[in-house]
């Protein structure tokens, strides 16, 4: 009986020690899993609504990239800067990837599958009744394009720009909108969703109710990520495929792409 009396407190001590050990082990394992969770740095452009909202790190592009990598258990830290600085950071390995890249961008690394297509168009005032058959027709008009357009819209566009004395690229991009509505240029080259979002910034300066014509002269362009690491590229491609299959990609698109010009 005496031996049995001593076994109860001993048993309690043993159980308590086991519980403390188990909790400690679980906490340690959890801490290790948090510490080992992969976080990669991606070089991004600055504000470009509705694709990139720098202030809260959201937007169509950022959300697609984040969702595709999250599918593979990878977190993202976006680094916002000018295109030249993005490329510099990537080439100096200060970023693991760079986004909004196409075959004309001239950066190194492994290109991912295309994750987004922009909707670049030639935009004119409807009252001017301008018609285009192809890109080369733009050389007969004054054209204001977004910065570095000649580097991303293909060879035909590059040739047109070189032969057009009335071609210019402007920044910040809302200047395009003002120039068109104020009849300072005849044609603006811009993504239609970026154009309509920028109209919200200039409503106090110009009348943006003028009817527009959107001319689809370009296919895309399609954009990619470039990675230093092949395994990361493959992980992104796998995640992108998954979110397209399970509907997450389409939900993100519906959240951001609304058309004010039906």
N, C-alpha and C positions, 0 to 999 in steps of 0.2 A: 504493500500500500504506500509505503514511504517513497519508493522509486517512482510509482505512478504519480504521486503528488508533485514531484519535481519535474515530470515530463510536460505538464501543461504550460508553465511559463517558458520552458525551453522551446516548446512547439511554437508559442506565440512569437518568441524572438526569431526563430528560424523563418517563420512566415513573413514577419516584418522585414527581415533582411532581404528575403527573396523579392518582396514587393518593391523595396527601395532599389534593388539591383535592376529589376525589370524596367521600372520607370526611368532610371538613370540611363539604361541601355537604349531605351526607345527615344529618349530625348537626345542622346548623343547621335543616334542614327538619323533622327530628323534633322538635327543641326548639320550633319555631314551631307545629307541629301540637298539641303538648301544651299550650302556652300559650293557643292559640286554642280549645281544647276547651271547650264551653259547660258551665258549672256554674250551676244555678239554686237559689234558696233557697225552701223550702216550709215554711210554718208548720204545725206539727203539735201535737196534744195530747200530754200526757205519758203515762206508762205506762197501757196499756189492753189487757192480754193477752186473747186471742191476736192482736189486731189491731195493737198497737203495743208493742214492747219498746224502751224508751228506752235502756237500758244498752248494748245492742249494735246499736241502730238496725236492728232487724229486726221481723218480725211480718207478718201477712197484708196489711194496708194498705200498709205501707212497701215491702214486697217487690214488690207489684203495681205501685205507682207507679214504683219504681226500674226495674223490668224494662221497663215501657212506654216510659219516657223513654230508657233505654239502647238500646232498639231504634232510636231516632232519633239516637243519638250524643250524648245529653245526660246529664250527671251531676247528682246531686241532693245538696244539703246540707239536712238537716232541722233546723228550729229548734223546740225543744220548750218549750211554755209553756201557761198556762191559756187557755181560750177567749177571754176578754176581751183578753188580751195578744196572742193570735194575730191577732185582728181588727184591733187597733190597729196591729200591725206591718205587716199587709197594707195597710191603708188609708193608712199613711204611707210606703208603698213600701219598707219595710225587708225585705219578702219578695216574691218573684216570684209566689207562688201560696199559696193556703190550702186545706187538705184537709178532708175530712169535712163538706162543705157540702151543704145541700139548699135547696129553694125557700123554706123558712121562716127561713133563717139571716140574711137581710138584709144580705149583703155585696155590694160592687160587683164589677165585672170580668166576664170571659167564662167562663161555666160550661162545663165539659167534658162529655163523655158520662159516664153513670154508670159508675163503675169498681168499685163494691162495694155490696152490700146487707147491712145488719145484720139480725139475727134477733131483733128485739124481741118479747117475749111477756109475758103476764100469768102469773106463777108463783105457785102456791099449794101448800100441804101437801095431799097426797092424802087424808089422814085427815079433812080438813074438807069434802071432797066439794063444793067450790064450782063452780058452773057459770055460764058467761057466754054470752049470745046476741050481744052487741055491746059496744062501748066504753062506752056510757052506763050499762051495768049496773055498772060499777066504782064508781059514785057511792054505792052501798049498802055499801061495804066500806072498811076502812082500807087505804090504799095508800101504799107507799114507792117512789118512782121515782128514776131517776138524775137528776143535776143537769141542768137545762135541758130536761127531757123535754117540757115544754109547748111548747117552741120548735121541736121537731123531729118530733113525733108527730101533727101535724095538728089541724084545728079541732075535730073531735069530741072528741078527747082534752083539748084546751084547755078546752072547755066543761065536760067532766066534772070536771076539776080545780078549776075555779072554783066549782062547785056542791057540792064535797065537802069538808066541814070536816075530814075525817080523811085528807086528801091532803097529802103532804109529799115534798120532794126532798132527798136526802141525799148527802153527800160526806165522806170517801172512800166509794166505792161498796160496799166490803165490809160496810159497816154494814147495807145492805139484807139481805144474807144472814143476818147475825146476828139481825136483827129478825124475819125470817120464821121461822127455826128456833126462836127463843125465844118465838114467838107474840105478839110485840108489834105486828105488823101481819098482816093477812090476805092481802094481795096485794103482790107485788113486781113492778115493771115493769123489765125488764132484757133485754139480749141474752143468750140462753141460753148462749152460749159464754163470754162474759165472766163470767156468774154461776158457771158450773162451775169456771172457772179461779180465781175469787176464793175458792171453797170451800177451796182448798188453803192459803189464808192463815189460815183461822179454825178449822182442825180441832182445835187445842188448846183453843179457847174454847167451842165448841159441837159437838153431835152433828150431823154433816152426812149421816148415813145415812138420814134420814127420806125416804120416797118423795114425789116431787113430781108435780104436774100442770102441764103447759105448755099455755097457752091462746093460740092464734094469732089475736089480735084485730087485728094490724097487718100491713100489707103493707110489708115493708122496715123502715125507709125506705131508698130508694136514695140513695147519696151521690156527690158530684161534687167536682172541683177547680175553684177559681175562679182565673183568671189575669189579670194586668194586660195581657199581650200576646196578641193574637189568634193570631199565628203559633205561639207556644208552645202555646196551647190546641189548635190544629190538629195540631201535632206529637205531643202527648200522645194525642189521639184516634186518630191513625194508628198509633202504637205499641201502644196498647191493643187495637185491632182485630187487629193482627198477633199479639200474644201470646195472644189468645183463639183465633185460627185455628191457631197452631202448637203448642198444647197447654201452653205455659209457664204460662199463667194457671191452668189446671186442676191442674198439678203443685204450684203454690204453695198453692192451696186445700187439696189433700190433705195437705200438710205441716202445716197449722195447725188445720184444722177436724176435731177428733175429738169424738165425742159420748159422754159418760159416762152418759147417761140414755136408754138404748134402750127 
